[in-house]
Amino acid sequence: MNGAHDMGGMHGFGPVHLEADEPLFHASWERRAMGLTVAMGATGQWNIDQSRSARESLPPATYLGSSYYRIWILALERLMVRRGLVTEHELAAGHPHTPALPLARVLRAEAVDTALARGTPTERPATAPARFAVGDRVRALNRHPAGHTRLPRYVRGHTGTVVLLHGAHVFADRHAASAPGQPFDEAPQWLYTVAFDGQDLWGEDAEPGTSVSVDAWESYLEPAAS
């Protein structure tokens, strides 16, 4: 999706300001926002790529005008409404009007640390040999899907070099497109790190010596013409 979130390499957003000794949370509500997002994600109603897609599909003005955790909460509201866990009327009122729906999985307080440490591993057994090897020159496809994708817009159509193979991992684009109420589509693909030269991406205006490394699934890539 070519949304406002995909702003890598774009001008006009100003410098990134580093905050010395930055706290984990800047306000108490941010801590609760993360807790709610993690707890609802653990129910299995959606997967991590569907969460990312919900954030990316917010209206551009809303996305750019919102803080990090406000984006999380707005996306969480969307996910819950789409699955019938809350209504728009309940969100506006700030309290439920109907009994809560039963959930198959609930993250208990005593299990939080273990769940966060475990994470959500995405590596799966490969179903075919890797198409590319370290050192291969590849081109990122110039594609503009309407749904979720992890291929940054600024590398599409450009040529880079494979520098790492990560094994086969759940393909994010299809994972995000899984239908609500159906098993998640976890069909794996080989995942590569591809290094792109900055001048190839941005021309002579690129900072000398700049390179960008992108993790790219196999279907994002094609062999570069020799």
C-alpha positions in Angstrom: 0.0 0.0 0.0 1.4 3.4 -1.0 0.2 5.1 2.2 1.5 8.0 4.2 3.5 5.6 6.4 5.9 4.7 3.6 7.9 7.9 3.8 11.4 6.6 3.5 13.6 8.8 1.3 11.0 11.5 1.1 11.6 15.3 1.7 9.6 17.8 3.7 9.2 16.0 7.1 12.2 17.7 8.7 15.1 16.1 10.7 14.7 13.2 13.1 15.4 14.6 16.6 17.1 12.2 19.0 15.9 12.5 22.6 18.6 11.9 25.2 17.6 9.3 27.8 14.2 8.9 26.1 11.7 7.1 28.3 9.7 4.1 27.2 6.5 6.0 27.5 5.9 9.8 27.4 2.5 9.6 29.1 0.7 7.1 31.2 -2.0 6.4 28.5 0.8 5.2 26.2 1.6 2.4 28.5 -2.1 1.4 28.5 -2.2 1.7 24.7 0.6 -0.8 24.4 -1.0 -3.1 27.0 -4.4 -3.1 25.2 -2.8 -3.7 21.8 -0.7 -6.7 23.1 -3.6 -8.2 25.0 -6.0 -8.0 22.0 -3.3 -9.3 19.6 -2.9 -12.3 21.9 -6.6 -13.3 21.4 -5.7 -14.5 17.9 -8.4 -12.5 16.3 -5.8 -11.0 13.9 -2.1 -11.3 13.2 0.8 -8.8 13.4 0.6 -8.0 9.7 -3.1 -7.3 9.9 -2.2 -4.9 12.8 0.3 -3.2 10.6 -2.1 -3.0 7.7 -4.8 -1.4 9.9 -2.3 1.3 11.0 -1.1 1.9 7.4 -4.7 2.3 6.1 -5.6 5.2 8.3 -6.4 8.3 6.4 -3.1 10.1 5.6 -4.0 13.3 7.5 -4.9 11.2 10.6 -1.8 9.1 10.3 0.6 12.1 9.9 -1.2 14.1 12.6 -1.2 11.4 15.2 1.5 10.3 17.7 2.9 6.7 17.6 0.6 5.2 20.2 -2.5 7.1 19.0 -2.0 5.3 15.7 -1.9 2.0 17.5 -5.2 2.8 19.3 -7.0 4.0 16.2 -5.9 0.8 14.3 -7.0 -1.3 17.3 -10.4 0.3 17.2 -10.7 -0.6 13.5 -9.7 -4.2 14.0 -12.2 -4.6 16.9 -15.1 -3.0 15.0 -14.5 -5.2 11.9 -14.6 -8.3 14.0 -17.7 -7.3 16.0 -15.9 -7.0 19.3 -17.0 -3.4 19.8 -19.4 -1.0 17.9 -18.8 2.5 16.7 -21.5 3.6 19.1 -19.8 2.0 22.1 -16.5 3.6 21.1 -18.2 7.0 21.0 -20.0 6.4 24.3 -16.9 5.1 26.1 -18.7 2.1 27.5 -20.3 -1.2 26.3 -23.9 -1.6 25.4 -23.9 -5.3 24.8 -22.3 -8.3 26.6 -18.7 -9.0 25.6 -18.1 -11.7 23.0 -16.2 -14.8 24.3 -12.6 -15.1 23.2 -10.8 -18.4 22.6 -7.5 -17.0 24.0 -6.9 -14.6 26.8 -3.5 -13.2 27.9 -3.3 -13.5 31.6 -1.1 -11.0 33.6 1.2 -13.8 34.9 1.9 -14.9 31.3 2.8 -11.5 29.8 6.6 -11.6 30.4 6.8 -15.1 28.8 4.7 -14.1 25.9 6.7 -10.9 25.2 10.0 -12.8 25.5 8.7 -15.5 23.1 7.5 -13.0 20.5 5.9 -14.3 17.3 8.5 -16.3 15.3 7.8 -16.2 11.6 10.4 -18.8 10.3 8.8 -21.8 8.6 10.2 -24.9 6.7 11.1 -24.0 3.2 8.9 -25.6 0.5 11.4 -25.0 -2.4 15.1 -24.1 -2.8 16.1 -20.5 -2.6 16.0 -18.8 -6.0 18.8 -16.4 -5.1 22.2 -16.6 -3.4 24.5 -14.2 -1.6 26.2 -12.0 -4.2 23.4 -12.2 -6.8 22.3 -9.0 -8.4 18.5 -8.6 -8.1 15.9 -6.0 -9.0 13.0 -5.1 -6.7 9.8 -5.3 -8.7 8.1 -2.0 -9.4 4.7 -3.0 -8.0 2.1 -0.9 -6.1 -0.3 -3.3 -4.3 -3.5 -2.0 -2.8 -2.9 -4.1 0.4 -0.1 -4.5 2.9 3.4 -4.9 1.6 6.9 -4.7 3.3 8.7 -3.6 0.1 9.6 0.1 0.5 8.4 2.3 -2.3 11.9 3.9 -2.7 13.6 0.7 -3.7 11.0 -0.5 -6.3 12.5 -0.8 -9.7 16.1 -0.5 -8.4 18.9 -3.1 -8.5 20.7 -4.3 -5.4 22.9 -7.2 -4.2 21.8 -10.1 -2.0 23.9 -10.0 1.2 22.0 -12.4 3.5 19.6 -15.3 3.4 17.2 -15.6 6.4 15.5 -18.8 5.5 11.8 -19.1 4.7 9.4 -16.8 6.6 5.6 -16.2 6.7 4.9 -13.9 3.7 3.6 -10.7 5.2 1.5 -9.6 2.2 -0.6 -12.8 2.2 -0.6 -13.0 6.0 -2.2 -9.5 6.2 -4.8 -10.5 3.6 -6.1 -13.5 5.6 -9.9 -13.4 5.9 -11.4 -12.7 9.3 -12.5 -15.9 11.0 -10.4 -18.1 8.7 -6.9 -19.7 9.4 -4.1 -17.2 8.8 -2.4 -17.6 5.4 1.2 -18.4 6.5 2.6 -19.7 3.2 6.3 -19.0 3.6 8.8 -17.5 1.2 12.5 -17.2 1.2 13.6 -13.9 2.8 16.7 -12.0 1.8 18.6 -8.9 2.8 19.3 -6.9 -0.3 21.8 -3.9 -0.2 21.1 -0.9 -2.5 23.6 1.8 -3.3 22.3 5.2 -2.3 23.3 6.9 -5.6 21.3 4.2 -7.4 18.3 5.1 -5.3 18.5 8.9 -5.2 21.1 9.8 -7.9 23.8 12.3 -7.5 22.0 14.0 -4.6 22.5 11.0 -2.3 25.1 11.3 0.4 28.3 9.7 -0.8 28.9 6.2 0.5 25.3 5.7 1.5 23.8 2.2 1.2 20.4 0.9 2.3 19.7 -2.7 3.3 16.1 -4.0 2.9 14.7 -7.4 3.9 12.7 -8.6 0.9 10.7 -11.7 0.3 11.5 -13.7 -2.9 8.3 -12.6 -4.8 9.5 -9.0 -4.5 12.6 -9.7 -6.5 13.7 -10.7 -10.0 17.1 -11.4 -11.4 18.9 -8.2 -12.6 19.7 -8.1 -16.3 23.4 -8.8 -16.8 
